[in-house]
């Protein structure tokens, strides 16, 4: 079975997250995109400390699709350097993980 991953992406607003998530699901790059509203992010950008409200996207897909997801997010995202990070899913419901793979199988 294909290795499954979770990809985290932050966005500036709910509308941007919905747009990106919808495109990723419609194009079968991810099986599912959960959107968590109003996370607080503390980071330095260009030497200045920022405390910002953002939206967190949690996307489930296959590991071999990471590069395609990353490319598509960069095309759609408003940030110069968007957060796009992946973690392996080491365990999960077989039925759910099979569904993730099946939903993304049309993409090579």
C-alpha positions in Angstrom: 0.0 0.0 0.0 1.1 3.5 -0.7 2.6 5.6 2.1 0.1 8.2 3.3 1.0 11.6 4.7 -0.6 14.6 6.3 0.4 18.0 4.8 0.0 21.1 6.9 -0.5 24.5 5.1 -1.3 27.8 6.8 -3.2 30.5 4.9 -4.0 34.1 5.6 -7.8 33.7 5.6 -10.6 31.1 5.4 -11.5 32.1 1.8 -7.9 31.4 0.7 -7.8 28.0 2.5 -11.2 27.0 1.1 -10.0 27.9 -2.5 -6.8 25.9 -2.1 -8.4 23.0 -0.4 -11.2 22.7 -3.0 -8.7 22.8 -5.9 -6.5 20.1 -4.2 -9.5 17.8 -3.7 -11.0 18.5 -7.1 -7.7 17.6 -8.8 -7.4 14.5 -6.6 -4.1 15.7 -5.2 -5.5 15.2 -1.7 -8.3 13.0 -0.5 -9.4 15.4 2.2 -8.6 18.9 3.5 -9.7 19.9 7.0 -9.7 23.7 7.7 -9.1 24.9 11.3 -10.0 28.5 11.7 -8.1 31.0 13.7 -4.8 29.6 14.8 -2.3 32.0 16.2 1.2 32.0 14.6 4.3 33.6 16.1 7.2 33.8 13.7 10.0 36.0 12.5 9.7 37.2 8.9 12.4 39.4 7.3 13.9 40.0 10.8 10.6 41.2 12.4 8.6 39.4 15.0 5.0 38.7 13.9 2.0 37.5 15.8 -0.7 36.7 13.2 -4.1 35.0 13.0 -4.0 32.3 10.3 -6.0 29.3 9.1 -4.6 25.8 9.2 -5.2 23.3 6.4 -4.7 19.6 7.2 -4.5 17.6 4.0 -4.3 13.8 3.6 -2.7 12.3 0.6 0.0 9.9 -0.7 3.7 10.6 -0.1 4.5 10.4 -3.8 2.1 13.3 -4.4 3.9 15.8 -2.1 5.8 17.6 -4.9 2.6 18.0 -6.9 0.7 19.3 -3.9 3.5 21.7 -3.0 3.7 23.0 -6.6 -0.1 23.6 -6.7 -0.3 25.3 -3.3 2.5 27.7 -4.4 0.5 28.6 -7.5 -2.6 29.4 -5.5 -1.2 30.8 -2.3 -0.8 34.5 -1.4 2.3 34.1 0.7 5.8 34.5 -0.7 6.9 31.4 1.3 3.9 29.4 2.4 4.2 26.7 5.1 3.9 23.3 3.3 5.1 20.6 5.6 4.4 16.8 5.6 4.4 14.2 8.3 4.0 10.5 7.7 0.9 8.7 8.9 2.5 5.8 10.9 -0.8 4.2 11.9 -4.5 4.7 11.1 -7.7 3.0 10.3 -7.1 0.7 7.3 -10.4 1.6 5.7 -9.6 5.3 6.0 -6.1 5.0 4.7 -7.3 2.9 1.8 -9.9 5.6 1.0 -7.1 8.3 1.0 -5.1 6.2 -1.5 -8.2 5.4 -3.7 -9.2 9.1 -3.9 -5.8 10.1 -5.1 -5.1 7.1 -7.4 -6.0 9.0 -10.6 -3.0 11.2 -10.1 0.4 9.7 -11.1 
